[in-house]
């Protein structure tokens, strides 16, 4: 089942019934639930550029029952929370029993999106696929990282922690983005669980990591969510000092201070 949230796209076949009704008529199709909000630009871009693509439309019509759900309204928010979603656009693919097959988080251009949904339809590069390879003895960094990232996307942090720990311990390689992602995830989880120094240590010891900006943002958002105003402002100051020209950093600061 795939659930998509967003505004209606001309030419794309969207189902107007309920999620439960979609389950009852899915048969061999998956259900797509697309979670969107009207105010987030990436949701509109997904509609305008990706769902308007004729090849995407044709493949989706044949293989999915697609629903758009506003992540902010009562019905959409219920499913959004039930499936432990964060961020929009958030595209959830489920079967007729409502069991998750895979998900896509964020905007993808038409070609990349088509490749992803073709894989999802064939159950390739999904959590189940990676776990099958792992249980059959294919213990590689690609497989372990794939499992860890799928659990991370699902918000199952304990399970993601288990596999990232294996990845970092058994496949240490500073040049690997998988390894750097694992180190960042483990530091972020430790920080969120009360180790205040974990992300600062990560930043200090992995200066060339592609996740340094994410580490700063994680601290900023944590302090904002927990209403630690002084710590939040200090974290912003450090982040802006290190990334004075980053649009993401500057936009985050401007939005927060508005």
C-alpha positions in Angstrom: 0.0 0.0 0.0 1.4 3.4 -0.9 0.0 6.6 0.8 0.8 10.0 -0.8 0.0 13.3 0.8 -0.3 16.4 -1.4 -2.4 18.5 -3.8 -4.1 16.9 -6.7 -1.9 16.4 -9.8 -3.5 16.6 -13.3 -3.2 13.2 -15.0 -2.2 11.2 -12.0 -4.8 8.7 -10.8 -5.6 9.5 -7.1 -8.1 7.4 -5.2 -10.8 9.4 -3.5 -12.0 6.7 -1.0 -10.7 5.9 2.5 -7.6 4.0 3.3 -9.6 1.0 4.6 -11.6 0.9 1.4 -8.3 1.0 -0.6 -7.1 -2.0 1.4 -10.2 -4.0 0.6 -9.8 -3.5 -3.2 -6.0 -3.5 -3.4 -5.6 -7.1 -4.5 -2.0 -7.5 -5.7 -1.5 -3.8 -5.9 0.3 -1.8 -3.2 -1.3 1.2 -1.6 0.6 4.5 -1.7 -0.1 7.0 1.0 1.5 10.4 0.2 1.6 12.6 3.2 1.9 16.3 2.4 1.2 19.8 3.8 0.0 22.7 1.7 2.8 25.0 3.0 5.8 22.9 2.2 7.4 23.6 -1.2 8.8 20.1 -1.7 5.3 18.7 -1.7 4.2 21.1 -4.5 7.4 20.3 -6.4 6.7 16.6 -6.2 3.2 17.2 -7.7 4.4 19.6 -10.4 7.5 17.7 -11.6 7.3 14.0 -10.6 3.6 13.0 -10.4 3.0 14.9 -13.7 5.5 12.6 -15.5 3.6 10.3 -17.9 5.8 7.2 -17.2 5.4 7.7 -13.5 1.6 8.0 -14.0 1.4 4.9 -16.1 3.4 2.7 -13.8 1.6 4.0 -10.7 -1.8 3.4 -12.2 -0.9 -0.2 -12.9 0.7 -1.0 -9.6 -0.7 1.2 -6.9 -3.8 2.6 -5.4 -2.6 6.1 -4.5 -4.1 8.3 -1.8 -3.1 11.9 -0.8 -3.3 12.6 2.9 -2.9 16.0 4.6 -0.5 15.4 7.4 -2.1 18.2 9.4 -5.7 17.1 9.3 -7.3 14.6 11.7 -7.4 11.6 9.4 -4.0 12.2 7.7 -2.3 12.9 11.0 -3.6 9.7 12.5 -2.0 7.6 9.8 1.1 9.8 9.8 1.6 9.1 13.5 0.6 5.4 13.3 3.4 4.8 10.8 5.9 6.8 12.7 6.4 9.3 9.9 8.5 12.5 10.1 8.8 15.1 7.5 6.9 15.7 4.2 6.5 14.7 1.5 6.4 11.3 3.0 5.4 8.4 0.7 4.4 5.2 2.4 3.9 2.0 0.5 1.8 -0.7 2.3 0.2 -4.0 1.3 -3.5 -4.9 1.6 -3.0 -5.7 5.3 -1.6 -2.3 6.0 2.0 -3.7 6.5 4.7 -1.4 5.4 6.7 -2.4 2.3 8.9 0.6 2.0 8.8 4.4 2.1 10.3 7.4 0.3 11.0 10.5 2.3 11.3 13.9 0.5 11.3 15.0 -3.1 12.7 12.9 -5.9 12.9 13.9 -9.6 10.8 11.7 -12.0 13.6 9.3 -13.2 14.9 8.6 -9.7 11.4 8.2 -8.3 10.4 5.8 -11.1 13.5 3.7 -10.4 12.6 3.6 -6.6 9.0 2.6 -7.1 9.9 -0.1 -9.6 12.2 -1.6 -7.0 9.6 -1.3 -4.3 7.0 -3.0 -6.5 9.5 -5.9 -7.0 10.5 -5.8 -3.3 14.0 -4.9 -4.1 16.2 -2.8 -1.8 13.4 -2.9 0.8 13.9 -3.8 4.5 12.6 -7.3 3.9 14.9 -7.8 1.0 18.0 -6.6 2.9 17.1 -8.8 5.9 16.7 -11.8 3.6 20.2 -11.3 2.2 21.6 -10.8 5.7 20.0 -14.0 7.1 21.3 -15.9 4.1 24.9 -15.0 5.1 25.4 -11.9 2.9 27.1 -9.8 5.6 28.4 -6.8 3.8 28.6 -3.1 4.6 26.0 -2.4 1.9 23.5 -4.9 3.4 24.0 -3.8 7.0 23.8 -0.1 6.1 20.7 -0.8 4.1 19.0 -2.5 7.1 20.1 0.2 9.5 18.8 3.1 7.3 15.5 1.3 6.7 15.0 1.0 10.5 16.0 4.6 10.9 13.5 5.8 8.3 10.8 3.8 10.2 11.8 5.5 13.5 12.8 2.2 15.0 15.9 3.7 16.6 16.8 0.7 18.8 17.0 -1.6 15.8 18.8 1.0 13.7 21.3 1.3 16.6 22.0 -2.4 16.6 22.9 -2.5 12.9 24.8 0.8 12.8 26.8 -0.5 15.7 27.7 -3.6 13.7 28.5 -1.5 10.7 30.9 0.8 12.6 32.5 -2.0 14.5 33.0 -4.5 11.6 33.5 -2.1 8.7 35.5 0.9 10.0 36.3 3.1 7.0 36.4 6.9 7.4 36.1 7.3 3.6 32.7 5.5 3.6 29.6 7.6 3.8 27.8 4.6 5.3 30.4 4.6 8.1 30.1 8.3 8.6 26.3 8.0 8.7 26.6 5.3 11.3 28.9 7.4 13.5 26.6 10.3 13.2 23.5 8.3 14.0 25.0 6.7 17.1 26.2 10.1 18.3 22.8 11.7 17.7 21.0 8.9 19.5 23.4 9.2 22.5 22.8 13.0 22.5 19.0 12.6 22.5 19.3 10.0 25.3 21.1 12.5 27.6 24.7 12.5 26.6 25.1 16.2 26.1 28.7 16.0 24.7 28.1 13.2 22.1 27.5 15.4 19.1 30.2 18.0 20.1 32.6 15.1 20.3 31.5 13.9 16.9 31.9 17.3 15.4 35.4 17.7 16.9 36.7 14.3 15.8 35.1 14.0 12.4 35.6 17.4 10.9 35.4 16.2 7.3 32.2 14.2 7.8 29.3 15.1 5.4 27.0 15.1 8.5 28.6 17.9 10.5 25.9 20.4 9.5 23.3 17.8 10.4 24.9 17.4 13.8 24.6 21.1 14.5 21.0 21.1 13.3 20.2 18.1 15.5 21.4 20.0 18.6 19.5 23.2 17.6 16.2 21.4 17.1 16.6 19.4 20.3 17.2 22.5 22.4 14.2 24.2 20.6 11.9 21.3 21.2 12.9 21.1 24.9 12.7 24.9 25.4 16.3 25.3 26.4 16.6 28.8 24.9 20.2 29.6 26.0 21.5 26.3 24.7 19.6 26.8 21.5 21.1 30.2 20.8 24.6 29.0 21.7 24.2 26.1 19.3 23.0 28.4 16.5 26.0 30.7 17.1 28.4 27.8 16.7 26.6 26.5 13.6 26.5 29.9 11.9 30.2 30.4 12.7 31.1 27.2 11.0 28.6 27.4 8.1 28.2 31.2 7.4 27.2 30.7 3.8 24.9 27.7 4.1 21.3 28.5 2.9 19.9 25.7 5.1 21.6 27.1 8.2 20.7 30.7 7.5 17.1 29.9 6.7 16.7 27.8 9.8 18.0 30.7 11.9 15.9 33.3 10.2 12.8 31.2 10.5 13.4 30.5 14.2 14.1 34.1 15.1 11.1 35.5 13.1 
